[in-house]
């Protein structure tokens, strides 16, 4: 996420995580002629003292 662009997406990521189980950001990007789905996740433990971040990239189709 690019925080220099203000708006509701930035606010959502800066909000209080109380009660949040998982946050997920999905980005569709064209890179090297391929449409890709990039997924970034944050999963919180029960008491919100720790979290686990992960990311994945799925190539979807050639983009011309």
N, C-alpha and C positions, 0 to 999 in steps of 0.2 A: 504494500500500500504506500502510496506517495502522500505523506502528510502535508505537503505544501498546498494541496488542493483541499480547501476546507469544505465541510458539508457533513451530511448525516453519516456517511461511511466512516469518516475520521472519528466522529463522536461515538459511534458504536464501538470502535476498537479502544477508545479511551474511557469507556464507561466502567462502572463498578462491576466486578465479576461475581458478586454475591449471587448464588443460585444458578450460575452458569455451569453447565456440564461440558459443553463443547462449543468452540467457535470455529467457523469455517469460512474461508475466502476462496472463491472459484474465479479464475481468470482465464479467458480464451485469448490466445496470442498467436499471431503468425510469426514464425521464426524459421529462417532458411527454407522458405517455400512450403512449410508444413503448418497446418492448423493444429494447435496443441491446447489441451485442457490442463491447467496448472491448479492443483488443489493444495492449500495450506490449512492445516488444522492445529488447534490447541485444545487438549483435553485436560480438564482440571481434576485433581483428586477430591475426595469428599469434603475435606475441610479447607480447601483452596489454599493450602500452604505450598503446593507444588503443582506442576503441570508438565505435560509432555507435548512437544511440538513435532509435527511431521509434515512432509510435503511429498507430492508425487506429480509426475508429468505423464499424461497420456496423449500420444500422437493420434489425431483423429482422421485427417485426410490431407492430401496434397492441395495446396492453395496456389492458384495461378492468377 
